[in-house]
Amino acid sequence: MNWVLAANIGLSFVAVPITVAVCYAAWRRRSAPGILSFFLMMANCSVWVISDFLSTLGPTERVAFAWQIPIRMSAVSLLPLFFLAFSLEYTGNSAWLRPRRFVWLTILPIISQVLIWTPLHPQFIRSIEFAHIGPFFLRQGATLGPWFPIHRAYSYALVGVSLLLLFAQIFRSFHFYRRQAIILFLGMLLAVSANAIANLSIPQLGGTVAPWLDWTLASFTISGIAWSWALFRVRFLDVMPFALDAVFDSMNDAAIVLDSAGRIADLNPAASWLLGRTRMEAVGVALPEVAEDIAAVVDRLDLPGQRAEIAVGDRVLELRISPLDGPRGVVGRLAVLRDVTERVQLTRELDAYARTVAHDLKNPLTVVAGYVEVIQTSGVPLDQQTQGYLARIADTSNTMARIINELLLLARVRNVAQVKTTQLDMARIVANVVERFGSEIQRTGAEIVGPPAWPSARGYGAWVEEIWANYVSNALKYGGTPPRVEIGATENSNTVRFWVRDHGPGMSDEASVRVFKEFERLNGEHAEGHGLGLSIVTRIVRKLGGEAGVTTKLGDGCTFWFTLPRDRDVST
């Protein structure tokens, strides 16, 4: 009998710290949705195992009995109720926790509490038999009252519903949350099964299944390890599936979760409406069978964060793809589709208006510039003031021509759905840009430093030349006196990052965020400009599957950069 006592005390030494630790972790996160019910459940588990342990320590049979009734049995009667509350909340069925519904489930546990904490406790358990081993008291059996069978049947009913909810959640969850649900389900199932064995072990009920072992205490030890694994390994208290479901289902954008084989693992109501399939009809089906046009674009977007526009009927959808990572790598993808029909239509109307205005301005502007050139080259004697006026008219005409050309380029970029890219001859493109600014480089005494060779990338040559032209133009304006402009490239795994560095005054963090927006200027007081150039860069780079940005620090110059998809390991 001494080794039986040692086994039960040993189990207590393991079960108590585990359940208390999980309870404490839940308490620290109690303000998060769904955690309070788990904390209350674990608090009752902790009271259960602690009271069992203290009952064993005595020091008298009366004290041992007091730890059993009312303290231990109070936790026993409340635990199934909080288990159900947690299961309802964890599986997204929290509507059943509304007071007008849940209050009916509390009636029998409240009656049990009244019986346990009052002189009526013999109606619950009449007596408990202990084996006195030295200074310790080992619980060996109990004489049950008439209310106990009612309590037991009701408790197992609540627990059964809770286990069914968790079991169903296993098949409704996607990978990461499925692991959570499996661990929680198995931990709870073990505890419930052990408690059932413990009840069958009561000699008064004819039980013969190891009556010397505290089966519930043993199960709490193993279940506590499982709950600890769920807590610290699969971040159970940090990410709850019902919270994800609430956000997922309330999204206005259509969201489709794809597994590694390209099958639909889940979709929200917006996606269900878009595809014309219910969740039950769509889950498990390959995406091409449901939406072939969307599937074709999804397969084409192989880089995270890439976007594409899809025409579906009379609507235009913007598609974004994000990888879903698991412990062993990518386990699926999330496709989000946003209806951008109105935005696209407004943009097209704006671009059409810009093209019309630009063309209408271009013809008279060409006439003005032509007449100025005729007068300047006619050989007619002009005084110095008139020559100054003509030079100013010519400069203004050239500036307006650049603005018009950039408006036309911006309109063209926004209206091209797909761009056919080729391997770029970056050395030639950069040489063309340097030649374009030859007179300004000579006038300012600027120095442009570049690499001897360029890594190969893919893009559309004419547009990439405009990117370089905008960056070099800004560097010549703001790159110091005289300007020193460094250009270069850095190869990454899938992209090439091209950059232009100046040695000017730099920018603040706020300015570096605004500078790529339309009609924003780097320095409105000291430099010419209309704020279109860098916004055009952003649009071009996005169309080509890259990114654009600036790295800067006040007083330390700027490095403007853009990325393009890498072609192959050759240099130009």
Beta strands, then each sheet from edge to edge (+ up, - down):
strand 1: 125-133
strand 2: 136-144
strand 3: 254-259
strand 4: 264-267
strand 5: 307-312
strand 6: 315-326
strand 7: 329-339
strand 8: 422-423
strand 9: 447-449
strand 10: 455-459
strand 11: 484-491
strand 12: 495-501
strand 13: 548-552
strand 14: 558-571
sheet 1: 1+ 2-
sheet 2: 4+ 3- 7+ 6- 5+
sheet 3: 8+ 10- 14+ 12- 11+ 9+
sheet 4: 8+ 10- 14+ 13-
end
